[in-house]
């Protein structure tokens, strides 16, 4: 896992804090404070790419619908196929 290099108390604190959020509205407030608009757009886009790829959409359809670059779509697909199962965990729980 790439994130293992970052593992530690500070990142644990961030994740534990995120787990304390109780509503979508609280998420909006927290992530508005935490991230820039561009960072949020990138996160949102990657998650939409992951959902569409998991649903079986083609690369070109995903790019067209999300506006993501081919590099972003490829990276997300690689994470879906060979990553830490993070996308799968969240998307499966949302279904």
Buried (B, 14 or more C-beta within 10 A) or exposed (E): EEEEEEEEEEEEEEEEEEEEBEEEEEEEEBBEEEEEEEEBEBEEBBBBBBBBBBEEBEBEEBBEEBEBEEEBBEBBBEBBEEBEEEBBEEBEEEE
